[in-house]
Amino acid sequence: TSAETFAKAMMGMITPSGQRWHKVRSTDMSLNRNNRVLKYFDEVADLLFHYRYLPTANFSSQIFENYLGLGLFGTGCVYLDKHLGGEGGFRYRAIHLAEMFFVENHQGIIDTAYRVFELTTIQMKQKFKNLPKKIIDARPDEKHCVIHCVKPNDDIDETRLDYKGMKFYSCYVLEKSGEKIEEGGYDTFPYLVSRYVTAPGETYGRSPAMMVLPNIKVLFEQKTAMLKQGHRAVDPIILT
């Protein structure tokens, strides 16, 4: 389909799996002229690519889904998490736009996200340590709606090594009861939001599909008329 062609083109141009598509450099230009520093940066880039393309990281498939979202809806989102078990490293997951709500700061940078999603009882026990008894005793396949909020940590304490000293505050809440089931933090914003194109004042992006939506509707009507005509030709209406 056209959406898959768009996603393949974006993947080939921006994140080709067979190439090193980014480098690591310092904001201090004098350091970028030091060979020892450049060698260190190259080793860091090698590590990033190693962990990003591990089978457990799931990067290639999830970034492809992200490009599909960009082509269809104009906004894509990938959640970057730690991979638990094995070699560790990253775990990427494309998030459907229907689950997400974003907020920009005064400079137009997305720094706050709310995600509403469902987990079964088994998945809840796998992800969270401190759960209410009603969740623990629920059926294994019963689904529970959870809200995840990530926002700048307004009360950051730089002397702390736990989440209270991190730049972003994270909180998981049960939607029905409003009970807080986990608090945490991130040093960097974990929801990687991309927008194809935006107009001034818009938070969510516009997609190529939106730009050609009138043409898509016309082609759909033309195809429908052709199918009707074909059906009548091979199976004509008999006047009795």
Secondary structure, DSSP 8 states (H G I E B T S, - for coil): -HHHHHHHHHHHHHS-TTS-------SSTTGGG-HHHHHHHHHHHHHHHHHHTSTTT-HHHHHHHHHHHHHHHSEEEEEEEE--STT--EEEEE--GGGEEEEE-TTS-EEEEEEEEEEEHHHHHHH-SS--HHHHTS-TT-EEEEEEEEEE-TT--TT-SSGGGSSEEEEEEETTT--EEEEEEESS-SEEEEESB--TT-SS-B-HHHHTHHHHHHHHHHHHHHHHHHHHHHS-----
